[in-house]
Amino acid sequence: MRVDLGDITLNVEDDGPRSGPPIVFCHALGTHLHLWDDVLPLVPTGLRIIRYDLRGHGTSDVPKGPYSMGALVRDAERLLDHLAVRDAVFVGISIGGLIAQGLAVKRLDQIRALVLSNTAAKIGTRSVWDKRIAAIEAHGLESIVAPTLERWFAPGFRKTEVAKRWGQSILDTSVEGYLGCCAAIAGTDFYTPTSGLRLSCLGIGGGYDGSTPADLMRETLDVIPGARFELLRRSGHLPPVDAPEAFAALLTRFLQEIGHV
């Protein structure tokens, strides 16, 4: 469905009973809400499952960039207010994990627990993102597909049709939207605000993740008291794609441990 937030309209899927415990899924840069398709059938029944396309991605609106992380967090905040969601478990992967941290710091009434997958409090450096932005502006999104898939997936998985489909998702993303979100990531360092979080948190990383390696994830989780880290050794940057069963099993166990199912 299309949700009009005033200055932007987001593409949203809102499934399950409205009275069920809410869980929100936020996807990675260059993907869309269908990133979670193989995970959702494997999670417990009775949940209210909300997922959405980030601004500039999927079929959500594409405002003129660059974007700020504050704008992306506000999109999530206003969406949950619009849907009257409180005490949700927020599952964020990559840039979605940054949004999850920012929203939890800002609106703890909306978020009762976090699942931070393949992310960090700070992803890369501004110079790295500036180089990527310059490459895309000069040569288009086609120039980054191959190196991105190398960072996203283990060598064997890169050759599969599934991996190629997610390479196509990069090409299908609006250039304005992709660059806008690159700028948001480049300007974000959440180590200090994230260190103030006091809530249940599960971190999930991939042994072949070239974008947010396991050691980087651990640095972030170490600043959240009580956070637990799980490593999917054969997975890459997108475990909902290359390890959906293992990802769903970790998520389900976490939901059971915190009494969200």
Residue pairs with C-beta under 8 A, 6 or more apart in sequence:
1 11
1 12
1 13
1 14
2 9
2 10
2 11
2 12
3 9
3 10
3 11
3 12
3 52
3 79
3 82
3 83
5 75
5 78
5 79
5 82
6 78
7 63
8 55
8 60
8 61
8 63
8 75
9 60
9 61
10 52
10 53
10 55
10 60
10 61
10 75
10 79
11 33
11 52
11 53
11 58
11 59
11 60
12 33
12 50
12 51
12 52
12 53
12 79
12 83
13 33
13 49
13 50
13 51
13 52
14 48
14 49
14 50
14 83
15 40
15 48
15 49
15 50
16 45
16 46
16 47
16 48
16 49
17 46
17 48
18 48
19 48
20 46
20 47
20 48
21 46
21 47
21 48
21 87
21 89
21 255
21 260
21 261
22 47
22 48
22 50
22 85
22 86
22 87
22 88
22 89
23 43
23 47
23 48
23 49
23 50
23 88
23 89
23 90
23 91
23 255
23 260
24 50
24 51
24 76
24 80
24 85
24 88
24 89
24 90
24 91
25 33
25 35
25 36
25 49
25 50
25 51
25 91
25 92
25 96
26 51
26 52
26 54
26 76
26 90
26 91
26 92
26 93
26 95
26 96
26 97
26 99
26 100
27 33
27 35
27 36
27 51
27 53
27 54
27 57
27 93
27 94
27 96
28 35
28 93
28 94
28 95
28 96
28 118
28 237
28 238
29 94
29 95
29 178
29 181
29 182
29 185
30 57
30 148
30 169
30 170
30 173
30 178
31 57
31 166
31 169
31 173
31 238
32 53
32 57
32 58
32 59
32 169
32 173
33 51
33 52
33 53
33 58
34 58
35 93
35 238
35 240
35 241
36 51
36 240
38 240
38 241
38 244
39 240
39 244
39 247
39 248
39 251
40 49
42 244
42 245
42 248
42 249
42 252
43 49
43 248
43 251
43 252
43 255
44 252
44 255
44 256
44 261
46 261
47 255
47 260
47 261
48 85
50 79
50 80
50 83
50 85
50 88
52 60
52 76
52 79
53 59
53 60
54 60
54 72
54 75
54 95
54 96
54 99
54 177
54 181
55 61
55 62
55 63
55 67
55 71
55 72
55 75
55 177
55 180
55 181
56 62
56 63
56 65
56 67
56 173
56 174
56 176
56 177
56 178
56 180
56 181
57 173
57 174
57 177
57 178
57 181
62 174
62 176
62 177
63 180
64 176
64 180
65 176
65 177
65 179
65 180
65 183
66 179
66 180
66 182
66 183
66 184
67 180
67 181
67 183
67 184
68 183
68 184
68 187
69 98
69 99
69 102
69 184
69 185
69 187
69 188
70 102
71 184
72 95
72 98
72 99
72 102
72 181
72 184
73 99
73 102
73 103
73 106
76 90
76 99
76 103
77 103
77 106
77 107
77 110
80 86
80 88
80 107
80 110
81 110
85 110
86 109
86 110
87 109
87 110
87 111
87 112
88 110
88 111
88 112
89 111
89 112
89 113
89 114
89 115
89 255
89 258
89 260
90 100
90 103
90 104
90 110
90 111
90 113
90 114
90 115
91 100
91 114
91 115
91 117
91 251
92 98
92 99
92 100
92 101
92 114
92 115
92 116
92 117
92 119
93 117
93 118
93 119
93 238
93 240
94 117
94 118
94 119
94 123
94 211
94 212
94 237
95 119
95 123
95 181
95 184
95 185
96 117
96 119
97 116
97 117
97 118
97 119
97 120
98 119
98 120
98 121
98 123
98 184
98 185
98 188
98 190
100 111
100 114
100 115
100 116
100 119
101 114
101 116
101 121
101 190
101 193
101 194
101 197
102 188
102 190
102 193
103 110
103 111
104 111
104 114
104 197
104 199
105 190
105 193
105 194
105 196
105 197
108 199
111 199
112 199
112 200
112 258
112 260
113 199
113 200
113 201
113 202
113 254
113 258
113 260
114 197
114 199
114 200
114 201
114 202
115 201
115 202
115 203
115 204
115 251
115 254
116 201
116 202
116 203
116 204
116 217
116 220
116 221
117 203
117 204
117 205
117 239
117 240
117 247
118 204
118 205
118 206
118 209
118 211
118 212
118 217
118 237
118 238
118 239
119 212
119 217
119 220
120 212
120 216
120 217
120 219
120 220
121 189
121 190
121 191
121 194
121 219
121 220
121 223
122 188
122 189
122 190
122 191
123 185
123 188
123 211
123 212
123 216
124 185
124 186
125 186
126 186
126 187
128 186
129 182
129 183
129 185
129 186
130 186
132 144
132 182
133 179
133 182
133 183
133 186
135 143
135 144
136 143
136 144
136 175
136 178
136 179
136 182
137 179
140 175
141 170
141 171
141 173
141 175
141 178
142 171
144 170
145 167
145 170
145 171
146 167
148 167
148 170
149 158
149 163
149 166
149 167
150 158
150 210
151 209
151 210
151 211
151 236
151 237
152 163
152 166
152 209
152 210
152 211
152 236
152 237
152 238
153 163
153 208
153 236
153 237
153 238
153 241
153 242
154 207
154 208
154 234
154 235
154 236
154 242
155 208
157 163
157 236
157 242
162 241
162 242
163 241
163 242
166 238
166 241
170 178
191 220
191 223
194 220
194 223
194 224
195 223
195 224
197 224
198 225
199 224
200 226
200 254
200 257
200 258
201 221
201 224
201 226
201 227
201 228
202 227
202 228
202 230
202 250
202 251
202 254
203 217
203 218
203 220
203 221
203 227
203 228
203 229
203 230
204 229
204 230
204 231
204 232
204 239
204 247
204 250
205 212
205 213
205 214
205 217
205 218
205 229
205 230
205 231
205 232
206 214
206 231
206 232
206 233
206 235
206 236
206 237
206 238
206 239
206 242
206 243
207 214
207 231
207 232
207 233
207 234
207 235
207 236
208 234
208 235
208 236
208 237
209 235
209 236
209 237
210 236
210 237
211 237
212 237
214 229
214 231
217 229
218 229
221 227
221 228
221 229
230 250
232 239
232 243
232 246
232 247
232 250
234 242
234 243
235 242
235 243
235 246
235 247
236 242
239 246
239 247
240 247
252 261
255 261
